Amino acid sequence: MTHLSDELLADSNGMAARLVSSQFAKSIGIAIDTAIIDGSGTGEPTGILNTAGVTSTAVDGQTCKLLMDSVLRTGRG
């Protein structure tokens, strides 16, 4: 929760309200992303990490080429 005085809102020419709105939107986005990835399924969706049948696969590295090679190799069976 954030409290802004009417004086601050007036003196900032709307910048304070935009800052609070921006931070609020970012917080909501983080909460949604967290639920999608790691949601428990109780009061929120079941996240990818907690969904039955979703497996993880080791990759060769973190560069674009190594990740892509790993994905393509996994898809071939």
Secondary structure, DSSP 8 states (H G I E B T S, - for coil): -----HHHHHHTTTHHHHHHHHHHHHHHHHHHHHHHHH-BSSSS-B-GGGSTT------S-SSHHHHHHHHHHHHT-
